[in-house]
Amino acid sequence: QSAREHAMREASSLDHLFLKRRAPAGDFTGRSTTTIEDAVADALGKATVAIPSLHWFELTHLAGYVEKGQAKGWHVILRAGVSPER
């Protein structure tokens, strides 16, 4: 029981080392008519132009478009930033 509780705590806890070594720099929007990954790549492409020293990102919003019952397109917003040590 305690091993399971420990594993659950580890899986659901924040990565404090990751949180400590990041400084937010902005939110960026990406779109794709193919995949979520392509939408993220679109947003990261914009972010790296604005922030050449980009170090991290997190997905803050994910949405899609539906046509005839199928996912037709993706829209993401990601927060990106730099490492404070850089």
Phi and psi in degrees as a GROMACS rama.xvg file:
@    title "Ramachandran Plot"
@    xaxis  label "Phi"
@    yaxis  label "Psi"
@TYPE xy
-67.8585  -32.9216  SER-2
-64.647  -39.8699  ALA-3
-66.159  -43.751  ARG-4
-61.1792  -41.7802  GLU-5
-62.748  -45.2564  HIS-6
-62.292  -39.9746  ALA-7
-65.8237  -41.8576  MET-8
-62.2258  -43.9844  ARG-9
-64.639  -41.3628  GLU-10
-69.2152  -28.8327  ALA-11
-104.902  -0.0237852  SER-12
-86.948  155.45  SER-13
-71.9526  147.598  LEU-14
-84.3808  92.9401  ASP-15
-64.75  -31.7021  HIS-16
-64.7719  -42.1013  LEU-17
-64.1781  -45.9355  PHE-18
-64.4039  -35.0022  LEU-19
-69.1718  -33.0377  LYS-20
-101.889  44.6562  ARG-21
-148.651  146.059  ARG-22
-129.878  118.097  ALA-23
-62.3381  143.597  PRO-24
-127.249  -15.3411  ALA-25
163.162  168.189  GLY-26
-110.271  139.889  ASP-27
-133.374  142.769  PHE-28
-105.078  139.271  THR-29
-133.216  150.263  GLY-30
-136.599  151.663  ARG-31
-157.286  148.234  SER-32
-98.5858  3.55269  THR-33
-111.9  -63.8742  THR-34
-141.002  163.044  THR-35
-62.1675  -41.9012  ILE-36
-59.3083  -39.3839  GLU-37
-67.4881  -35.0305  ASP-38
-66.1843  -41.263  ALA-39
-64.4588  -42.7211  VAL-40
-61.4739  -37.973  ALA-41
-61.9993  -46.2827  ASP-42
-65.505  -41.7531  ALA-43
-65.4953  -34.9357  LEU-44
-59.9179  -42.8442  GLY-45
-67.4221  -40.2938  LYS-46
-65.0897  -41.5998  ALA-47
-71.6958  -23.1844  THR-48
-69.5965  -43.251  VAL-49
-75.5185  -32.8546  ALA-50
-131.754  86.303  ILE-51
-58.5014  -28.2505  PRO-52
-93.6394  28.4147  SER-53
-52.5221  134.426  LEU-54
-121.521  -28.5458  HIS-55
-152.357  163.797  TRP-56
-153.301  157.592  PHE-57
-138.413  141.223  GLU-58
-80.0086  120.29  LEU-59
-106.694  -16.5736  THR-60
-152.284  135.373  HIS-61
-136.886  126.375  LEU-62
-142.973  163.356  ALA-63
-144.12  167.821  GLY-64
-111.712  145.268  TYR-65
-118.748  134.986  VAL-66
-138.364  123.721  GLU-67
54.2728  39.3516  LYS-68
77.6679  5.09493  GLY-69
-120.411  150.179  GLN-70
-63.4452  125.589  ALA-71
-107.616  -29.2621  LYS-72
-160.579  162.661  GLY-73
-126.377  146.445  TRP-74
-135.133  124.285  HIS-75
-127.732  152.716  VAL-76
-126.007  128.749  ILE-77
-125.218  148.028  LEU-78
-97.6229  131.367  ARG-79
-129.085  159.376  ALA-80
-167.479  -170.809  GLY-81
-118.438  165.243  VAL-82
-83.5186  132.647  SER-83
-59.9857  -25.0782  PRO-84
-75.5057  -15.1146  GLU-85
